[in-house]
């Protein structure tokens, strides 16, 4: 029996993924800092799931902590202004 599985992706093209890549933040550390599972963070990172109103502040807090940058905003991680062009 042949399984039709996609090969695992290593990158997405979302603001969150671009931010994590640019800041060289390990995905495992980011997931632990958010308190969400690696799988849930990966779904958001790849754009397979939308962040919830509850998760956005946790993602921002983790990004600020791990990037050591208190100026990180939710809009840096997610297209809240309806413009997903690279920044």
Buried (B, 14 or more C-beta within 10 A) or exposed (E): EEEEEEEEEEEBEBBBBBBBEEBEBEBEEBBBBBEBEBEBBBBBBBBEBEBEEEBBEBBBBBBBBBBEEEEBEBEBBBEEEEEEEEE
